[in-house]
Amino acid sequence: MTDDQVIATTPPSHLPPQPVSDRLFPKCRCPGDCGGRPEALRRLQQAYPTPDETGAKPPAVPYAPTTRGELVHDTLNRRTGAYMGRLGTVVYLRPPGGGFEWDVDQRWLEQPTTGAAS
């Protein structure tokens, strides 16, 4: 650098501006840091409540689904769902009519009773 060159304190005009973080929405200030959007009066929640395994017993003979779309009953969540796939012992289910997917350990699955859908 020579003595006649000036160090610019602002970036040159050919560089893009710095990205705006989080579209200027205010950050969540609740004690639980829920990640909600206060400007829209919305809170981020799970699609389904977290089940409590206390006192629950899995079926004596768990069912192992093999066909995608096959209906199975999740005894832990007390819901019937369509089998979507598996990763290890975790099975991914979706409501029969569509909706949010949830996962459950395979040991909680059983074949649904005839005509059961929830």
C-alpha positions in Angstrom: 0.0 0.0 0.0 1.3 3.4 -0.9 1.0 6.7 1.0 -1.5 8.1 -1.4 -4.0 5.3 -1.0 -6.8 5.7 1.5 -8.1 2.9 3.6 -11.9 2.7 3.1 -14.0 2.5 6.2 -17.1 1.5 4.2 -17.3 -1.5 1.9 -17.0 -0.8 -1.8 -20.4 -0.3 -3.6 -19.8 -3.4 -5.7 -20.1 -5.7 -2.7 -23.5 -6.9 -1.6 -24.9 -5.5 1.7 -24.6 -7.6 4.9 -27.6 -10.0 5.2 -30.4 -9.0 7.5 -30.7 -11.4 10.4 -34.2 -12.9 11.1 -36.1 -10.4 9.0 -35.9 -7.9 11.9 -38.4 -9.9 14.0 -37.9 -9.6 17.7 -36.4 -12.5 19.5 -38.4 -14.6 21.9 -38.1 -13.3 25.5 -40.2 -15.9 27.3 -38.6 -17.9 30.1 -38.8 -21.1 28.1 -37.2 -19.5 25.0 -39.9 -21.1 22.9 -38.7 -19.7 19.6 -42.2 -18.2 19.0 -43.0 -15.3 16.8 -44.5 -12.6 19.1 -45.5 -10.4 16.2 -47.8 -13.1 14.9 -48.9 -14.3 18.4 -47.7 -17.8 17.5 -45.8 -20.3 19.5 -43.9 -23.3 18.1 -45.3 -26.5 19.5 -45.0 -30.2 18.7 -47.6 -31.6 16.4 -48.5 -34.3 19.0 -48.0 -34.3 22.8 -45.0 -36.2 24.1 -46.3 -39.5 25.5 -45.5 -40.6 29.1 -44.1 -44.1 29.3 -44.7 -44.3 33.1 -47.0 -47.2 33.7 -47.4 -48.1 30.0 -46.5 -51.5 28.8 -45.6 -52.4 25.2 -47.5 -55.3 23.6 -46.3 -58.8 24.4 -45.6 -59.5 20.8 -44.8 -56.2 18.9 -45.8 -56.0 15.3 -43.1 -55.3 12.7 -44.6 -53.5 9.6 -42.9 -54.1 6.2 -45.1 -52.4 3.6 -45.2 -48.6 3.3 -48.7 -47.3 3.9 -49.6 -50.3 6.1 -51.8 -49.3 9.1 -50.4 -50.0 12.5 -51.5 -49.0 16.0 -49.1 -47.1 18.2 -50.0 -48.2 21.7 -47.8 -45.6 23.4 -49.5 -42.6 21.7 -52.8 -44.5 21.3 -53.0 -43.6 17.6 -53.3 -45.5 14.4 -50.9 -44.5 11.7 -49.7 -45.5 8.2 -46.2 -47.0 8.2 -43.7 -44.7 6.3 -40.4 -46.2 7.1 -37.8 -47.1 9.8 -34.4 -46.2 11.0 -33.0 -48.8 13.3 -35.8 -49.5 15.9 -37.5 -46.2 15.3 -40.6 -46.4 13.1 -42.1 -43.4 11.3 -45.9 -43.1 11.1 -48.3 -40.6 9.6 -52.1 -40.3 10.2 -54.0 -42.4 7.7 -55.7 -39.3 6.2 -52.4 -37.3 6.0 -50.8 -35.0 8.5 -47.7 -34.6 10.6 -45.4 -37.6 10.8 -44.4 -38.9 14.2 -41.9 -41.6 15.3 -42.1 -44.4 17.9 -40.0 -47.3 18.9 -41.1 -50.5 17.2 -41.8 -52.3 20.5 -44.9 -50.1 20.9 -46.6 -51.2 17.7 -49.4 -53.7 17.1 -51.7 -54.6 14.3 -54.8 -52.3 14.4 -58.3 -53.7 15.0 -60.5 -54.0 11.9 -61.6 -50.5 10.7 -59.6 -48.6 13.3 -58.3 -45.2 12.3 -57.7 -42.2 14.5 
